[in-house]
Amino acid sequence: MNQSFASWLETGPWPIDGGLSGELEKLGHDLSDKLWSARLLRDAPEAIAQVHQEYVNSGARVLITASYQASRMGFMAAGMTQDQADDLMRLSLTLAQDVALNAPEKVWVAASVGPYGAVLGGGQEYVGNYGVAHDDLVKFHRDRIAVLASAKPDLFACETIPDLDEVRALVEVLADYPDIPAWITMSAQDANSTCAGQGIGHLAELVNKTPSIVAIGVNCTKPEFVTSLLRILAAKTSLPLVVYPNAGRVWDGKNMCWIGEGHDKLPAQIVSEWVKAGADLIGGCCGLGPEAITQLDLDLVQTRNSTTK
């Protein structure tokens, strides 16, 4: 019998992949339009596959697809038909699945479900409070999750969610997919609060009654905030915790780029703190690439070898 994702989580902590966009930019691709990395699903899918392969080579055991900014609304605004938009969203799964299939160990493929704000562009996923009605958020996510589900992901990675109102919409949609596990990770503005200024602990309260949501956490957040955020969540839930911070820089929505100083890797000491705070999956987001995941994998191997679960 195949091991479930939820039972595999119990054997961690495990490394997941790192940021996609930065690695695509290193390959020479311009990601400055509203579609961001999702544009390359149409224009250079082989580059996305190459980055997925780099992360598997680095030890990542979960690949997150290039569907973060992919949606019917976004693709159709760029001149595509609905059918073309749906095909590109499914392609994001196929690219990661093909790489995972040839990996030396089991690699899980998580369909990225980014926030509504990511499709708007300008960094609104780091603000929240879109002024969009609950029913409209539900419809937006229901349409794209249905397409992603048709490509048979191992799980959904609902990520960089800035606002509890959007979590409520996602919980409503995910309830329709009891057989596909999911995690929800939020972006945070400090060591206690979501990007919309709400207490991060409320995330646990919203998801605890949805069995298919098997993990929660934070992502694309400064590393220095993470330990506190994990401790708050751990006090509110028994679910496994997921964390994949960014490199610590600040997003410039006007120029569509990261600015300021950041980390190239996650220090072993801080990774150890996160594991002690309850993290079962750890990876990187924007600015943390394959080299960071290679080091992270080595650190987590030592942790698993020294810990009796």
Order of alpha helices (4+ residues) and beta strands (2+ residues): alpha-beta-alpha-alpha-alpha-beta-alpha-alpha-beta-alpha-alpha-beta-alpha-beta-alpha-beta-alpha-beta-beta-beta-alpha-beta-alpha
